[in-house]
């Protein structure tokens, strides 16, 4: 039968069908582990179970030379960049590594690195196991990160922590950018397929249905791209506002330093910020009622969304800046 390049509609339906079967496999494997080993082991191992489920799904289909259930559903087949032959075994193996293994390693690596960099800020919690770290808390990845972090200076740790925060913000934006480009171009629904150059052909010849809705996908891609640019603009504006507030706060603090030193004798410990151990400036309240400097608590919220004193979770948008507050 005649074959033609698969349109975006088929690729989206294929991706959705594959994700449905993958989530079912992950759910079944997680339920089996939960029943056999209990909830605690399931919490520690769930990310690894999801990884093994995804790898097993693609090994039994793509790596073995068969169509995935999603590809079979929409009647498409993988081809390499030449569009004349199926991808080589190595190309398919690289695709599976990029699609399933690399995201897992990146997520775990950033999580461990962030955890290690924050250990000194909260020594009381380091002895407790963090369920989010899972099995990797006892693997070579964590040991290697610990060895790398221990040699860093305080300033370097602060810089690396900021880089981790930026990466965690940029990865979702990268996926959104790739999705917008897919809607416009109509190829490479997954970033891993774009890197490996794996495209699709479908059986049936004519593309009337796909051609009729391709313009709609392009319009959706333009809207997605515009929304992404707007999101980046808002985040940059928010970052600049935060930097400006930080600069003004430091300037105000330096100007009022002499006044603060004379007033320290008359003020009690109740008017001090527990983060910087100095008199509170631009007093800000958390939803749980604890008071801090605006600069201190917003800097804290960059990495942790919880109260430094009582550990109650809250969104940074819930912080209340107390104007004309005096104690």
N, C-alpha and C positions, 0 to 999 in steps of 0.2 A: 504494500500500500504506500501511497504518497506520504511524505513527511515534510513538515514545515516547522519553523521556529515557534516554540510555545509562547503564547501571549501572557500578559501579566495576570489576567483573571485565572488562568489555569495554574499558574505558579502560586497564587495566593490560596486557592482551594487546596492545592497539594500541600503547602506548608501548614494550613489549618488542620488538615486530616492527619498529617504526620504528628503534629503537636498533640492532637487528641489521643492517638494511640500511644505516644510516648508518655503522656501524663497518666494514662491508664496503667501502663507498665510500671511506672514509678510508684503509683499509688498502691498497686498490688504488692510490689516488693517491700514497700514501707509497711504495709499492713501485716505481711508475713513476719518481718523482723519484729514489729511491735508485739505480735502474738507470741513469738518464740522467746524473745529476750527482754521484753518489758519496755515501758515508756522511756526510762532513762537511757538505755542503749539506743533506742530509736532516735532520741534527740541528739545523741553523740554521733551516730552513724548516718543520719538521714541524707546529708549532702553526698556522702560517698555512695550510698545506695542509689540516689538519683543519677550520679555519674555512671555507675556500673550499668544501670538500666538503659541509659541513653547509648552508651558504648555498645551494649549487647544488641540493641535495636538496629544500629547502623552496621555492626559487624555481620549480623545475620542477613542483612538486605544489601546495602550499598557495597560493602567490602567483599561480599560473597558473589557479587555480580548480578544480583537480582534487583527488581524495582522495589522501592519502599511501598507501603500500603497507600500512601498519599499519591505517589507517582502512578501506581496502578489504577487508582480511583479516577484520575483525570486522563489516563492513557498517554503518559509522556515518558521519555527515556533520556537518561543523561548522556551528554556528549562532551568532548573536550573542545578546546578553542577552534579546532579545525572544522568542527561540526560534521565530521565524516566517520569518526570512530568513537567508541565508548572510552571514558577516561581510563588511564592506566591504573594498575593496582596501587602504585606509589601515590598518584594524585588523589585517589579515593581515600587512602590512609591519611594523607595530610589533611584532607577535608574533614574527616572524622575527628582528628586531633584538634583542628581549629574550631570546629563546631561544638565539641563537647568537653574536651580536656582542658584547652587553654582558658576558656571562661571560668572553669572551676578553679584552676590554679591561680588565675588573676584575682578572683574574689577572695580566696583563702589567703593568698599572699598579702594583699592589702589589709585584710582583717587582722592577720597576725602582726604585721608591721605596725599598724595603728595601736594594737593592744600592747605591744612591747614598748612603744614610745610613750605610752600613757601610764606605764606601771609605777613610775616614781611618784606620779601625781596622786595615786590612790593605792598605797601599799596594802591597805586593809583588804582589798578585793583580789589581790594577785594570788592569794592562797586558794581562792575558790575557783572552780572550773567554770568557764564560760560556755554555756551550751551552744552558742553560735559558732564557737571555734571547732567544735566537733572532734572527730578522730584526729585531725591534723595537729591538735595541741600536743600530741605525743609522737609526731613523726619527724623526719629529717628536715622538712620545710621549716618548722618552728625552731629547731635547733640551729639551723643555718642562719635564720634571721636574728636569733638571739646573739650569735657570735658577731654578726655584722653591726648590730645596734650597740653592743656594749662598748665598742671602741669610739663611738661618736661623742663629740662634745655636746654641751647643752644647746648651743646655738645651732649646731648641725641637726640635732634631734628635732628642734622646733621647725627648721627649714624642711626636713624630710616629712614631718607631720603635715605641714602645709601642702607639700607636693602630693601626699596621699589624698588629702581632702580635695585637691583640684582634680586628680585622676578620677576619684569617685564621682565627681560632678560631670567630668568630660565624657566618660564611657557611655552613659545614656544619651548624651547629645550626639555622639558619633553614630550610635545606632539609629537615632531619629534622622540624621542627615543621610545615612545610607538608605533608609526607607523612602525618604523623599526623592532621592535620585532614582530608586527603583521605579517609583510611580511614574516618573518622567520618562525614563529610558525603556522601561518594560522588561529589563533583564536583571538577573542576579538578585533574587529575593533575600538571600542570606549573605552576610558579609564574608563568611567562609567560602562560599561558592565564587564570589567575586575575586578573592585572593587566589584561589586555585584554578580559576577560569573554567569552571564547570557550567555549561548551559544545558538547555533542554530542547528536544524536538518532540512533536506530537504527531500521532497517526491521524490521517483523515484528509490531509491536503489543504483544503480551503480553510481560510481563517476569517470568514465573514463575521462570526460572532465576536472574535477577539478584536478585529479591526474596528468594529462598531463601538466598542467601549474603551478603546485605547485612549481616545481624546479625553474621556472622563477621568481616566487614571492620571493623565498628564495634568489636568486641572487640579486633581487632588494632590498631586506632587507639588505643584506650585503653591497651593495653600499650605501644605505641610512645611515647605521650605520657608515661606513667609512667617509662619508661626514659630519655627525654630529660630529664625533671626530675631524675632521679637522677644523670644524667651532669653536668648543670649544678651540682647540689649538691656533687658530688665535686670538680669543678673549682674552685668557690668555696672549698671547705674547703681544698684544696691551696694556693690562692692566699693565703688567710689564714695558713696555716701557714708559707708562704714569707715573708710579710711579718713574721710574728712572729719567725722565725729571723733575718731581716735586722735587725730592731730589736734583738734580743738580742745579735747579733754586733757591731753598732755600739756598743751600750752597753758590752759587754765590752772592745771595742777602746779606747774612750775612757778607761775606768777603768785599763786597763793601759798607757796611753800613757807615763807616766813610767818605768815599769819597762822598757818597750821601748827608750826612748831611752838608758837606761844599759846595756842589754844589747846594743845595736847594735854597740858597740865590740868585743865578744867574739864575736859571731856572724858567720859568713861569708856570702857571697852564696848559697851552696847552700841556706840556710834561708829565703830570701826568695821571695815569690810573684812570678812574672814578669808578672802582670797588673796588680797594684797597686804593685809594686816595694817592698813593705814586708814585714816579717817575717810569715810565714804564721800565720794564726789559724784554728783548727778545720781542720787540714790534711785535704785531700781528694785522693784519687788517682783518676786516670782509668784506664780499662782498659789503656791503653798504658804506664802507670807514671809519668806526670808528676804533680807535686804542686802544688796551688794552695790558696788560701783557699776555704772552702766558699761564702762569699758571692760571691767573684769568679767561680768556675767555674760556679755555678748561674745567675748573671746572664748570663754568656757563653752558656750553653746555651739561654737564652730566645730567642736569635736564630740560633745556630749549633750544630749537633750534631757538633762535631769538636774535636779537641784543639788549643788555641791554638799549641802548639809544633810538633808533627809532622803536624798536619792529618788524623790518623786519625779516621774516622767512628765514632761510638758513640752509643748511646741514653743520655739523661740518667739513666735508672734504673740504669745500670751504674756510676755514680759511687760510690766507696767512702769513707765518712767514717772517718778514722783516729782513734779515741779514744785518749787518753793517748800520742799520738805525740810524741816528742821527738827532736831531731837536734842 
